[in-house]
């Protein structure tokens, strides 16, 4: 396992993402970044494993190339959000480091993989269906609790999907899978109050975007829509709206036709189907509030 060093190039305080109190500290003074332990890659950064040089504890570090994100993402807002949140089902941030070129976000290291892989493996093991209703409900409750917490702080996530739901430890055969859930990746998050003007920026991941986002006028309820898509996939193993291209996926979302194939959904409770249908409804019965959704599933 190799260790790499980060160059010491200072950043002017007025151009800092993290502020004067944490900018211009050298990450290599505190952490060894282990480049052979890549945990994930995104459009603007890489997540690797790192270790604290003082006590040997392992963490994850997300390194962002600031030159690459100029004018594309507001990471200052993401850091403001991460500094404010403190919830058992949301990513826990440890520290921040910054130089002229790079921003480093140190977070807890979660070893249980993500919900996407958990769904994928569960689908492969069972020809019909995916997670059990008990497991899906446990995960949904944790996800909805995290969404309610964020919305109470006027924070909208805007990119809820299985890849952004991690497990703190191995979820297989866990008696309480929901307790392991950690919502991550706040790159698209935004502060938005109940009475603020509608958001208009079209962003998110195609399968999980609500029709409101596609129409260019939306509020915090888009997080509930995305959670509904996640719930549907957890129960059957495939998305409710699909297509061969993004354009076809968007057309399917706008049409809003939800199919519950008897071969799979016939073995599931009526309550599960009604819950998913209400999260993905285009009518007045749509669940647009996290507390309402939690009350629905009990």
C-alpha beads as a LAMMPS data file, in Angstrom:
LAMMPS data file: protein, C-alpha beads

298 atoms
297 bonds

1 atom types
1 bond types

-500.0 500.0 xlo xhi
-500.0 500.0 ylo yhi
-500.0 500.0 zlo zhi

Masses

1 110.0

Atoms # bond

1 1 1 0.000 0.000 0.000
2 1 1 1.649 3.223 -1.149
3 1 1 1.454 6.668 0.392
4 1 1 1.474 9.876 -1.625
5 1 1 2.143 13.442 -0.562
6 1 1 0.117 16.520 -1.420
7 1 1 2.063 19.586 -2.606
8 1 1 2.092 22.602 -0.268
9 1 1 0.650 25.484 -2.306
10 1 1 -1.200 28.097 -0.257
11 1 1 -4.568 29.518 -1.236
12 1 1 -5.602 33.155 -0.602
13 1 1 -8.143 33.298 2.219
14 1 1 -10.701 35.185 0.117
15 1 1 -10.634 32.347 -2.419
16 1 1 -10.891 29.574 0.154
17 1 1 -13.660 26.982 0.132
18 1 1 -13.307 26.188 3.819
19 1 1 -12.401 29.551 5.351
20 1 1 -9.334 30.955 7.043
21 1 1 -9.562 28.671 10.081
22 1 1 -8.941 25.473 8.104
23 1 1 -7.333 26.510 4.810
24 1 1 -3.580 26.272 4.168
25 1 1 -3.035 23.420 6.610
26 1 1 -0.979 20.590 5.157
27 1 1 -3.011 17.370 5.099
28 1 1 0.201 15.316 5.069
29 1 1 1.051 16.585 8.553
30 1 1 -1.935 14.651 9.929
31 1 1 -2.949 11.994 7.398
32 1 1 -1.300 9.474 5.123
33 1 1 -3.347 9.208 1.939
34 1 1 -3.290 5.644 0.630
35 1 1 -3.568 5.887 -3.151
36 1 1 -3.814 2.120 -3.642
37 1 1 -7.081 2.104 -1.653
38 1 1 -9.349 4.002 -4.058
39 1 1 -12.917 3.870 -2.752
40 1 1 -14.606 5.791 -5.544
41 1 1 -14.182 8.209 -8.431
42 1 1 -16.398 11.033 -9.594
43 1 1 -16.371 13.675 -12.292
44 1 1 -14.400 16.120 -10.152
45 1 1 -12.622 14.087 -7.507
46 1 1 -11.488 10.815 -6.019
47 1 1 -12.215 9.148 -2.678
48 1 1 -9.384 7.158 -1.118
49 1 1 -8.631 5.603 2.226
50 1 1 -6.371 7.536 4.581
51 1 1 -4.920 6.976 8.023
52 1 1 -4.404 9.369 10.901
53 1 1 -0.671 9.535 11.594
54 1 1 -1.242 10.153 15.298
55 1 1 -3.486 7.201 16.181
56 1 1 -3.594 4.994 13.054
57 1 1 -7.380 5.346 12.608
58 1 1 -8.591 4.904 9.030
59 1 1 -10.864 7.428 7.346
60 1 1 -12.024 8.303 3.839
61 1 1 -10.779 11.444 2.074
62 1 1 -12.564 13.038 -0.866
63 1 1 -10.092 15.082 -2.907
64 1 1 -11.581 17.652 -5.262
65 1 1 -9.690 19.429 -8.044
66 1 1 -10.867 23.019 -7.655
67 1 1 -9.775 24.004 -11.151
68 1 1 -12.022 21.297 -12.592
69 1 1 -15.158 22.421 -10.732
70 1 1 -14.967 26.155 -11.386
71 1 1 -18.413 27.306 -12.446
72 1 1 -19.853 23.772 -12.267
73 1 1 -20.513 22.902 -8.621
74 1 1 -20.720 24.990 -5.465
75 1 1 -18.556 23.040 -3.040
76 1 1 -18.602 25.930 -0.582
77 1 1 -22.281 25.191 -0.048
78 1 1 -21.610 21.458 0.268
79 1 1 -19.078 22.143 3.025
80 1 1 -21.482 24.499 4.790
81 1 1 -24.054 21.693 4.756
82 1 1 -21.602 19.048 5.959
83 1 1 -20.512 21.285 8.828
84 1 1 -24.096 21.753 9.963
85 1 1 -25.500 18.229 9.800
86 1 1 -25.236 15.773 12.669
87 1 1 -27.460 12.727 12.285
88 1 1 -26.825 8.989 12.782
89 1 1 -27.959 8.186 9.223
90 1 1 -25.921 10.919 7.491
91 1 1 -22.244 11.037 6.544
92 1 1 -20.056 12.215 9.423
93 1 1 -17.328 14.693 8.487
94 1 1 -14.070 14.804 10.441
95 1 1 -11.937 17.600 8.963
96 1 1 -11.098 19.749 5.922
97 1 1 -7.834 20.705 4.247
98 1 1 -7.195 22.989 1.322
99 1 1 -4.380 24.281 -0.833
100 1 1 -4.344 26.339 -4.017
101 1 1 -5.380 23.417 -6.245
102 1 1 -7.132 20.834 -4.079
103 1 1 -9.833 20.543 -1.440
104 1 1 -9.731 17.500 0.876
105 1 1 -12.761 16.418 2.939
106 1 1 -12.019 13.837 5.654
107 1 1 -15.006 11.666 6.613
108 1 1 -15.747 8.489 8.507
109 1 1 -14.842 5.307 6.638
110 1 1 -17.775 2.985 6.009
111 1 1 -17.007 -0.648 5.255
112 1 1 -20.409 -2.085 4.288
113 1 1 -20.553 -0.984 0.646
114 1 1 -23.456 0.875 -0.919
115 1 1 -27.139 0.131 -1.400
116 1 1 -26.706 -0.300 -5.157
117 1 1 -24.379 -3.284 -4.669
118 1 1 -26.601 -4.655 -1.900
119 1 1 -29.595 -4.568 -4.260
120 1 1 -27.557 -6.034 -7.099
121 1 1 -26.344 -8.969 -5.028
122 1 1 -29.793 -9.588 -3.554
123 1 1 -31.370 -9.602 -7.019
124 1 1 -28.808 -12.082 -8.329
125 1 1 -29.507 -14.455 -5.452
126 1 1 -33.276 -14.400 -5.916
127 1 1 -34.797 -14.818 -9.373
128 1 1 -37.972 -12.965 -8.464
129 1 1 -37.895 -9.789 -6.432
130 1 1 -35.097 -8.271 -4.450
131 1 1 -34.904 -7.252 -0.773
132 1 1 -37.460 -8.521 1.693
133 1 1 -40.155 -6.053 2.720
134 1 1 -38.723 -6.078 6.245
135 1 1 -35.298 -5.089 4.974
136 1 1 -36.642 -2.504 2.549
137 1 1 -38.801 -0.886 5.251
138 1 1 -35.858 -0.732 7.654
139 1 1 -33.699 1.017 5.057
140 1 1 -36.525 3.332 3.960
141 1 1 -37.202 4.450 7.523
142 1 1 -33.544 5.395 7.983
143 1 1 -33.457 7.178 4.632
144 1 1 -36.661 9.086 5.366
145 1 1 -35.395 10.035 8.829
146 1 1 -32.296 11.535 7.235
147 1 1 -34.417 13.393 4.672
148 1 1 -36.726 14.756 7.389
149 1 1 -33.711 15.951 9.365
150 1 1 -32.287 17.728 6.302
151 1 1 -35.611 19.306 5.366
152 1 1 -36.111 20.548 8.928
153 1 1 -32.834 22.431 8.399
154 1 1 -34.035 23.688 5.008
155 1 1 -31.524 21.499 3.168
156 1 1 -32.497 19.630 -0.007
157 1 1 -30.209 16.761 -1.065
158 1 1 -31.267 16.525 -4.750
159 1 1 -29.296 13.375 -5.567
160 1 1 -30.776 10.540 -3.521
161 1 1 -30.004 7.193 -5.163
162 1 1 -28.699 3.764 -4.037
163 1 1 -25.092 4.715 -4.826
164 1 1 -25.359 7.557 -2.295
165 1 1 -26.624 5.303 0.491
166 1 1 -23.727 3.576 2.242
167 1 1 -23.688 1.001 5.031
168 1 1 -21.411 1.587 7.996
169 1 1 -20.729 -2.162 8.196
170 1 1 -21.762 -5.397 6.444
171 1 1 -25.560 -5.268 5.868
172 1 1 -25.957 -8.960 5.049
173 1 1 -27.891 -10.857 7.708
174 1 1 -28.102 -7.724 9.854
175 1 1 -31.018 -7.696 12.294
176 1 1 -31.443 -3.933 11.768
177 1 1 -30.163 -2.911 8.334
178 1 1 -31.532 0.607 8.691
179 1 1 -29.209 1.380 11.607
180 1 1 -26.269 0.953 9.209
181 1 1 -27.558 3.457 6.618
182 1 1 -25.501 6.587 5.898
183 1 1 -26.663 9.143 3.315
184 1 1 -23.645 10.645 1.511
185 1 1 -22.594 12.970 -1.337
186 1 1 -23.962 16.457 -0.813
187 1 1 -22.490 17.900 -4.007
188 1 1 -25.969 18.803 -5.326
189 1 1 -27.419 19.852 -1.969
190 1 1 -28.892 23.301 -1.502
191 1 1 -30.377 25.451 1.229
192 1 1 -34.022 26.026 0.371
193 1 1 -36.828 27.130 2.679
194 1 1 -40.486 26.162 2.487
195 1 1 -41.497 29.570 1.177
196 1 1 -38.527 30.202 -1.112
197 1 1 -39.051 30.493 -4.841
198 1 1 -39.027 27.211 -6.715
199 1 1 -35.649 25.782 -7.688
200 1 1 -35.022 25.601 -11.427
201 1 1 -31.617 24.014 -11.972
202 1 1 -32.029 20.663 -13.713
203 1 1 -29.699 18.228 -12.007
204 1 1 -29.603 14.773 -10.452
205 1 1 -29.258 11.209 -11.716
206 1 1 -31.618 10.277 -14.588
207 1 1 -33.543 7.342 -13.068
208 1 1 -34.185 9.258 -9.830
209 1 1 -35.121 12.726 -11.102
210 1 1 -38.696 13.799 -10.454
211 1 1 -40.952 15.238 -13.189
212 1 1 -40.784 18.554 -11.308
213 1 1 -37.025 18.757 -11.873
214 1 1 -37.462 17.873 -15.542
215 1 1 -40.074 20.631 -15.829
216 1 1 -37.689 23.124 -14.235
217 1 1 -39.771 24.092 -11.185
218 1 1 -39.475 22.138 -7.949
219 1 1 -39.117 22.146 -4.168
220 1 1 -37.848 19.816 -1.411
221 1 1 -40.405 17.154 -2.300
222 1 1 -38.058 15.920 -5.051
223 1 1 -36.119 14.064 -2.338
224 1 1 -39.270 12.078 -1.525
225 1 1 -39.757 11.196 -5.186
226 1 1 -36.184 9.896 -5.400
227 1 1 -36.729 7.891 -2.212
228 1 1 -39.813 6.373 -3.837
229 1 1 -37.743 5.241 -6.811
230 1 1 -35.190 3.730 -4.419
231 1 1 -37.983 1.897 -2.579
232 1 1 -39.406 0.488 -5.825
233 1 1 -35.958 -0.778 -6.869
234 1 1 -35.288 -2.333 -3.456
235 1 1 -38.466 -4.394 -3.731
236 1 1 -38.183 -5.596 -7.328
237 1 1 -34.609 -5.015 -8.501
238 1 1 -35.214 -2.604 -11.399
239 1 1 -36.323 1.045 -11.784
240 1 1 -39.949 2.094 -12.312
241 1 1 -39.052 4.396 -15.212
242 1 1 -36.460 3.265 -17.726
243 1 1 -35.224 3.650 -21.296
244 1 1 -32.205 3.112 -23.514
245 1 1 -31.222 6.795 -23.364
246 1 1 -31.572 9.602 -20.840
247 1 1 -34.196 11.171 -23.090
248 1 1 -36.279 7.984 -23.042
249 1 1 -35.943 7.761 -19.244
250 1 1 -37.131 11.368 -18.887
251 1 1 -40.117 10.686 -21.151
252 1 1 -41.071 7.669 -19.010
253 1 1 -40.810 9.746 -15.823
254 1 1 -43.055 12.456 -17.264
255 1 1 -45.658 9.881 -18.335
256 1 1 -45.589 8.463 -14.806
257 1 1 -46.897 5.001 -15.667
258 1 1 -45.898 2.604 -12.865
259 1 1 -46.088 -1.121 -13.556
260 1 1 -46.279 -3.706 -10.771
261 1 1 -45.519 -6.984 -12.503
262 1 1 -47.555 -9.770 -10.945
263 1 1 -44.638 -12.223 -11.109
264 1 1 -42.757 -10.106 -8.569
265 1 1 -45.214 -7.741 -6.905
266 1 1 -47.895 -10.400 -6.502
267 1 1 -46.011 -11.780 -3.513
268 1 1 -45.666 -8.355 -1.863
269 1 1 -48.163 -6.619 0.380
270 1 1 -50.762 -4.185 -0.923
271 1 1 -49.306 -1.654 1.514
272 1 1 -45.909 -1.714 -0.201
273 1 1 -47.454 -1.046 -3.602
274 1 1 -49.639 1.762 -2.251
275 1 1 -46.668 3.351 -0.480
276 1 1 -44.532 3.362 -3.629
277 1 1 -47.457 4.582 -5.739
278 1 1 -48.069 7.519 -3.386
279 1 1 -44.402 8.539 -3.402
280 1 1 -44.398 8.442 -7.213
281 1 1 -47.835 9.915 -7.789
282 1 1 -48.435 13.001 -9.920
283 1 1 -51.721 13.752 -8.137
284 1 1 -52.844 15.235 -4.848
285 1 1 -52.262 11.960 -3.010
286 1 1 -48.496 12.218 -3.547
287 1 1 -46.415 11.985 -0.375
288 1 1 -44.360 15.175 -0.433
289 1 1 -43.334 15.366 3.216
290 1 1 -40.909 13.025 5.000
291 1 1 -42.953 12.970 8.205
292 1 1 -46.056 11.972 6.253
293 1 1 -44.119 9.187 4.546
294 1 1 -42.770 7.914 7.876
295 1 1 -46.245 7.952 9.398
296 1 1 -47.501 5.955 6.428
297 1 1 -45.102 3.068 6.967
298 1 1 -45.379 3.236 10.763

Bonds

1 1 1 2
2 1 2 3
3 1 3 4
4 1 4 5
5 1 5 6
6 1 6 7
7 1 7 8
8 1 8 9
9 1 9 10
10 1 10 11
11 1 11 12
12 1 12 13
13 1 13 14
14 1 14 15
15 1 15 16
16 1 16 17
17 1 17 18
18 1 18 19
19 1 19 20
20 1 20 21
21 1 21 22
22 1 22 23
23 1 23 24
24 1 24 25
25 1 25 26
26 1 26 27
27 1 27 28
28 1 28 29
29 1 29 30
30 1 30 31
31 1 31 32
32 1 32 33
33 1 33 34
34 1 34 35
35 1 35 36
36 1 36 37
37 1 37 38
38 1 38 39
39 1 39 40
40 1 40 41
41 1 41 42
42 1 42 43
43 1 43 44
44 1 44 45
45 1 45 46
46 1 46 47
47 1 47 48
48 1 48 49
49 1 49 50
50 1 50 51
51 1 51 52
52 1 52 53
53 1 53 54
54 1 54 55
55 1 55 56
56 1 56 57
57 1 57 58
58 1 58 59
59 1 59 60
60 1 60 61
61 1 61 62
62 1 62 63
63 1 63 64
64 1 64 65
65 1 65 66
66 1 66 67
67 1 67 68
68 1 68 69
69 1 69 70
70 1 70 71
71 1 71 72
72 1 72 73
73 1 73 74
74 1 74 75
75 1 75 76
76 1 76 77
77 1 77 78
78 1 78 79
79 1 79 80
80 1 80 81
81 1 81 82
82 1 82 83
83 1 83 84
84 1 84 85
85 1 85 86
86 1 86 87
87 1 87 88
88 1 88 89
89 1 89 90
90 1 90 91
91 1 91 92
92 1 92 93
93 1 93 94
94 1 94 95
95 1 95 96
96 1 96 97
97 1 97 98
98 1 98 99
99 1 99 100
100 1 100 101
101 1 101 102
102 1 102 103
103 1 103 104
104 1 104 105
105 1 105 106
106 1 106 107
107 1 107 108
108 1 108 109
109 1 109 110
110 1 110 111
111 1 111 112
112 1 112 113
113 1 113 114
114 1 114 115
115 1 115 116
116 1 116 117
117 1 117 118
118 1 118 119
119 1 119 120
120 1 120 121
121 1 121 122
122 1 122 123
123 1 123 124
124 1 124 125
125 1 125 126
126 1 126 127
127 1 127 128
128 1 128 129
129 1 129 130
130 1 130 131
131 1 131 132
132 1 132 133
133 1 133 134
134 1 134 135
135 1 135 136
136 1 136 137
137 1 137 138
138 1 138 139
139 1 139 140
140 1 140 141
141 1 141 142
142 1 142 143
143 1 143 144
144 1 144 145
145 1 145 146
146 1 146 147
147 1 147 148
148 1 148 149
149 1 149 150
150 1 150 151
151 1 151 152
152 1 152 153
153 1 153 154
154 1 154 155
155 1 155 156
156 1 156 157
157 1 157 158
158 1 158 159
159 1 159 160
160 1 160 161
161 1 161 162
162 1 162 163
163 1 163 164
164 1 164 165
165 1 165 166
166 1 166 167
167 1 167 168
168 1 168 169
169 1 169 170
170 1 170 171
171 1 171 172
172 1 172 173
173 1 173 174
174 1 174 175
175 1 175 176
176 1 176 177
177 1 177 178
178 1 178 179
179 1 179 180
180 1 180 181
181 1 181 182
182 1 182 183
183 1 183 184
184 1 184 185
185 1 185 186
186 1 186 187
187 1 187 188
188 1 188 189
189 1 189 190
190 1 190 191
191 1 191 192
192 1 192 193
193 1 193 194
194 1 194 195
195 1 195 196
196 1 196 197
197 1 197 198
198 1 198 199
199 1 199 200
200 1 200 201
201 1 201 202
202 1 202 203
203 1 203 204
204 1 204 205
205 1 205 206
206 1 206 207
207 1 207 208
208 1 208 209
209 1 209 210
210 1 210 211
211 1 211 212
212 1 212 213
213 1 213 214
214 1 214 215
215 1 215 216
216 1 216 217
217 1 217 218
218 1 218 219
219 1 219 220
220 1 220 221
221 1 221 222
222 1 222 223
223 1 223 224
224 1 224 225
225 1 225 226
226 1 226 227
227 1 227 228
228 1 228 229
229 1 229 230
230 1 230 231
231 1 231 232
232 1 232 233
233 1 233 234
234 1 234 235
235 1 235 236
236 1 236 237
237 1 237 238
238 1 238 239
239 1 239 240
240 1 240 241
241 1 241 242
242 1 242 243
243 1 243 244
244 1 244 245
245 1 245 246
246 1 246 247
247 1 247 248
248 1 248 249
249 1 249 250
250 1 250 251
251 1 251 252
252 1 252 253
253 1 253 254
254 1 254 255
255 1 255 256
256 1 256 257
257 1 257 258
258 1 258 259
259 1 259 260
260 1 260 261
261 1 261 262
262 1 262 263
263 1 263 264
264 1 264 265
265 1 265 266
266 1 266 267
267 1 267 268
268 1 268 269
269 1 269 270
270 1 270 271
271 1 271 272
272 1 272 273
273 1 273 274
274 1 274 275
275 1 275 276
276 1 276 277
277 1 277 278
278 1 278 279
279 1 279 280
280 1 280 281
281 1 281 282
282 1 282 283
283 1 283 284
284 1 284 285
285 1 285 286
286 1 286 287
287 1 287 288
288 1 288 289
289 1 289 290
290 1 290 291
291 1 291 292
292 1 292 293
293 1 293 294
294 1 294 295
295 1 295 296
296 1 296 297
297 1 297 298
